[in-house]
Amino acid sequence: MKDLTEKVVRFTEERDWDQFHSPENLAKSISIEAGELLECFQWSNKYDIDEVKEELADVINYSILMADKLGLDPKQIVLDKMEKTAKKYPVEKSKGRSTKYNKL
């Protein structure tokens, strides 16, 4: 993950784009790109995997940049969130169910 983060950050630094990458702007960009990812599935359950890959990559890139900007380790924040979610959704109560944790 560190190697990927370094490559993404270097890519933006080489283009002097960091000046545009405030946490607020990155959060907006994540949301915009997530909307474009969702658009890949609009109106039909058929989708173009290449378009999905492109939009998903944009979401991931902006997420990596935001984590870096805030001094967060993407791998660690995902692992921390999974640990927290595991407590809310224990396997014995949630396996095979989509029920919200407070209704299990």
MOTA-V606767 format. One record per backbone hydrogen bond with DSSP energy under -0.5 kcal/mol. CO is the residue of the C=O (numbers start at 1). NH is the residue of the N-H. E is the energy in kcal/mol with one decimal. If there is no record, write none. Layout:
BEGIN
co:CO nh:NH e:E
co:CO nh:NH e:E
END
This chain:
BEGIN
co:1 nh:5 e:-2.7
co:2 nh:6 e:-2.6
co:3 nh:7 e:-2.0
co:4 nh:8 e:-2.5
co:5 nh:9 e:-2.7
co:6 nh:10 e:-2.5
co:7 nh:11 e:-2.3
co:8 nh:12 e:-1.8
co:9 nh:13 e:-2.5
co:10 nh:14 e:-2.7
co:11 nh:15 e:-0.8
co:12 nh:17 e:-2.6
co:12 nh:18 e:-0.5
co:13 nh:16 e:-1.4
co:17 nh:20 e:-2.2
co:18 nh:21 e:-1.7
co:20 nh:22 e:-1.0
co:22 nh:26 e:-2.8
co:23 nh:27 e:-2.5
co:24 nh:28 e:-2.2
co:25 nh:29 e:-2.5
co:26 nh:30 e:-2.5
co:27 nh:31 e:-2.1
co:28 nh:32 e:-2.7
co:29 nh:33 e:-2.8
co:30 nh:34 e:-2.4
co:31 nh:35 e:-2.0
co:32 nh:36 e:-1.9
co:33 nh:37 e:-2.2
co:34 nh:38 e:-2.4
co:35 nh:39 e:-1.9
co:36 nh:40 e:-0.8
co:37 nh:40 e:-0.9
co:38 nh:41 e:-1.8
co:39 nh:42 e:-1.4
co:41 nh:44 e:-0.7
co:47 nh:49 e:-0.7
co:48 nh:52 e:-2.2
co:49 nh:53 e:-2.5
co:50 nh:54 e:-2.0
co:51 nh:55 e:-2.3
co:52 nh:56 e:-2.8
co:53 nh:57 e:-2.4
co:54 nh:58 e:-1.7
co:55 nh:59 e:-2.1
co:56 nh:60 e:-2.5
co:57 nh:61 e:-3.0
co:58 nh:62 e:-2.5
co:59 nh:63 e:-2.0
co:60 nh:64 e:-2.7
co:61 nh:65 e:-2.4
co:62 nh:66 e:-2.3
co:63 nh:67 e:-2.4
co:64 nh:68 e:-2.5
co:65 nh:69 e:-2.6
co:66 nh:70 e:-2.0
co:67 nh:72 e:-3.3
co:68 nh:71 e:-1.4
co:72 nh:74 e:-0.7
co:73 nh:77 e:-2.6
co:74 nh:78 e:-1.9
co:75 nh:79 e:-2.3
co:76 nh:80 e:-2.8
co:77 nh:81 e:-2.0
co:78 nh:82 e:-2.4
co:79 nh:83 e:-2.1
co:80 nh:84 e:-2.1
co:81 nh:85 e:-2.8
co:82 nh:86 e:-2.4
co:83 nh:87 e:-1.2
co:84 nh:88 e:-1.3
co:85 nh:89 e:-2.4
co:90 nh:93 e:-1.5
co:90 nh:94 e:-2.5
co:91 nh:95 e:-2.2
co:94 nh:97 e:-2.5
co:100 nh:103 e:-2.5
co:101 nh:104 e:-1.1
END
